[in-house]
Amino acid sequence: MSSSHPRDLLTTAVRAALLGGEAILTVYHLDDREITFKEDSSPLTLADRRADEAIRRELAATGIPILTEESSDIPYRERKEWQRFWLVDPLDGTKEFIRRNDEFTVNIALIEAGEPVAGVVYLPVFRQLYFAVKGEGAYRLDNVDIHNTPSFSPGAPLPEGAVRLPDRQPAGRVRVVVSRSHLSPETEAFIRRTLGDTPYETLPAGSSLKFCRVAEGVADLYPRMGPTMEWDIAAATLLVTESGGSVSHTDGTPLRFNKEDLHNPWFVVANKKMTERIRKNRES
């Protein structure tokens, strides 16, 4: 069931994200969440595995290849032939999940020719759904779960309550989103170079929620000078760009997906106003 337009596949992606969220919540408050560690020392839980299985089952019906964090060993010689594929992080923010601070997400992106054309980010605890289709804007829906899955039929109006992003403007001083778990000295140095003497405040957040904060207008800037993977950011990248912002290398060039090495370079997420400021800084 492969469709020619990303909008046709959005309902499936949303349902998969909600099923993944439901699987996560069945584990969230268990005493034993079966926490283990991968070779790179990153944590893996029962929730990661259950969410991965639930999402895969739902997306499989589309007939489109699937690459998830838990199946990232697919050889590049096979992946590079994919014209389109699903890129999935079934549980982004596993450290936040383990700490039970609620700031974890489910991320699903449809990638075509190296860029996201549809994206879904779901916050299971808060029941918030962010979604975007290339060229059609980015939106947020509140109070969503598997029991009231929204539909996105081609040509039909968006679900009632969908709010186009950004839905607000950052007030007062510049607000910079920083990782709750991975703030690096290089990131702090970039902030100082970019903002100079401009007063700013930091807004700690976990997972792809950091992108969402820029997309919806809560924050102006999120620089990341540290290790991330493609599945961590693909869906949320589209949210930001469709809300008028940018996600780019530190030199301003756009990110690409389905590289041979699935690690991301250092990148900068910025709203429209901050994107222009950074561009002028580079040219000066």
N, C-alpha and C positions, 0 to 999 in steps of 0.2 A: 504494500500500500504506500508507494512513494508518490508524493504530490509535487507539482512544479512550483508552487508558491509557498514560502515560509508561513504565511498566515494560515494556510490550510492545516499546518502541522502544529500550530500553537496550542490547540486544545489538548492534543496528545502530550505535548511537553509539559503543560500545566498539570494535567492529571498525573503524569509520572512524578513530578515534583511533590505533589500532595501525597501520593502514595509513599514516596520516600520519607516525607516528613512524618507521616503516621507511623512508619516502621521505626523511625528514630525515637519518637515519643514513647513507644512501647518499652524501650530500653532505658530511657533517660533517668528514671527514678529508681531503677533496680539497684540493689546493693552490689551485685556482681555484674558489671558491664563488660566483663571479659576483655580487659585492657591488655594489649600486647604491644610490641614495638617492632617496626620494620628495620631493615638494614641501615637506613639513614637516621635511626633513633626517633623517627616520628611515630606518634601513637596510632594504634588501630583498635577499634572497639567492635563489639557485637553490633552496635547501631550502624557503623560504617558498612558492615557486611550485609545486614538486613536491608538497609536502604538501597544498596547497590543492586541486590537481587530484585527488589520491587520495581526499581526504575528500569532495569534491563528488560524485565518481562513486559512492561507497558510499551517501551520504545521499540521492541523487537517487531511489533506488528507493522511498523512503517516500512520495514525492509531496508532501512538505511543503516550503514555500519555504525557501531557504537564504540567509543573509546572512553573509558572511565578511569578514575584514579586507581581503582582496584584491578584494572586489566590493562595497565599501561605498557605491558611487555610485547604488544603487537609490533612486529618488525616494521621499520620505516619503509622497506621495499614494498610492503603491502599497503601501508597507510598512504603513501605518496600517490597511489593510483585512485584514491577516493576523491570523487568530485564533490561530495557532500557527506557529512557525518555528524553524529551527535557527540558532543564533548561534555562529559559529566563529572561533577564532583558530588558524590552522594551525601557527603557530610563535610562541609567546609568549616573549619574552626573546631577540629576535634579537641584541641586543648581547652577551648571555651566550653565544649560539651562536658569534658571531664571535670572542669571546675564548677559546672552547673551555674554559669552566669547568663545562660539563655542566648548568647550572641553567636549562634551557629546557623548555617544556611544550607539549603540544597540548591545546587547550580546546574542548569542544563542549557546548553547552547547548541544551535544548529550552525555548523560551519560550512561555508561554500567558498572555494577559491581562496582559502587562507584567512577569511574574515567571518565574524559572527553575523548572521542575517536574522536570527531569532534568538531570544534569550529569556530565561526565567530564573528568578532568584526567589526562594521561599524561606521565610523565617517561621519554623514550625511552632515555637512557643508563643510568638506574637500573632500568628495566623495572618501575617502580612505577605502579600504576593506582589512582586515587581515583575513586569514583563515588557518586552519591546520587540518590534519587528522593524527591520531596516527600512528607513524612509517613511515610517508611520508613527514615530514618536515613542516615548517611554511612559509607563503608567504604573500606578500603585493601586491595589485593591486590599481593603482591610476585611477582617473577619471571614477569612476563607479557609476551608479545610476540605477533606475528601468527601464530606457529606453535602457540600454545596459547591461542587466543581463548576466554575464558570465555563461558558462555551464561547468560541471565537469563530463562528461561521463566516466564511467569506462574504463580504457585502453587507453583513448584519451589523447593527450598532454594537459598540463595546458593552460589556456587562455594566449594569447599573452600579454606580458608585466608583467607577474607575476614574482616578485623578491623574491628569496629565502632569508630567514632571518637566521642569521644576515647579512645585506648587507654592514656593516661598522664596524669599531672598535672604541670604545671611545678614543678620543685623549686627550693628556695632563693628567691633574690630574683626580682622581677618580670622577665620576659623580653619585650623589645619587638622585633618584627621590623621591620627597616628595609630600604629598597630598596638593593641593591648599586650601582645606577646612578643613582638619582634622589632622594636624600635632600635635602629642601628645608629652608630655615630655618623655614618655617611649620610643617612637621612636627615639627621639634625643639622649637619653642615649644609646640605642643600637648602633646607628651610631658611637658614641664616643668610645664605647667598641670595636667595630669591626675594626675600622680604626686606632685607636690609634693616633699616630702623623702624619699619612699620610694626606697630604693636599687633600681636596676635595671641590667640589662645589655642591650646591643643584640645582635641576631642578624641579620647581613646575609644577604640571600637575593635571588635573581633571580626574575622572572616570577611566575606564580600560585602558585609554591611557597611564597610568603609566606602566603597564605591556608591552604595545606595545613598549615603549621607550627602555626597557631592551631587548625585543625580537629582535628588529631591530638593536641594537648595539649603540644606542644613549647614553645609560646610563648603569652603572654597577650594581646598587643595588637599591632595593626598599623595605625597611622594613615597615611593618604595624603593629603597636601595638595599635590597636583601633578597634572599632566595624565594621564589614562588614558581609554581607550575602553571602550564597553560589552562588546565581545568579549573584552577583557582579563580581565574579572572575573565574567562571568555564571555560568559553570559552577562556579567556586570559591566564589562567594557561597552557592550551595546547599550545598556541602560544609560551610561554617561554620555556617549556620543549622540544618542537620540534625544537626550535632554538638552543638547546644545553645547556640551562640554567636550573634552578631549582626553584621550588616553594615548600616550606616546612614549617612545624612548626619550632619554634625557636630551637627545639632540633634536627632538621634535618630530622624528619620523614615526609613522604608525606601527603598531605591533602586528605581527603575523602569527597565524596559528597553523598547527600541523607541521612544525619544523622537525627536522631529524632529531634534534635535542629539544625535548619538551620543556626545558627550563625557560622561564621568561628572563629577558634582560631587565636591568633596572628601568623603572618606568615612573611616569608622573601622571596623576589624574587631576584634572582641573576643570572648574566651571568655565563658562564662556569668558567672563571678565578676567579671571586669573590666567586663562590660556593666552589672552592678548598680552597681558603683563609679562609672562614668561617669554613670549615671542620677541617682545621689544628688548628684554634683557639680553637675549641671545644675539640680537642684531647690534647692540650698543658696544 
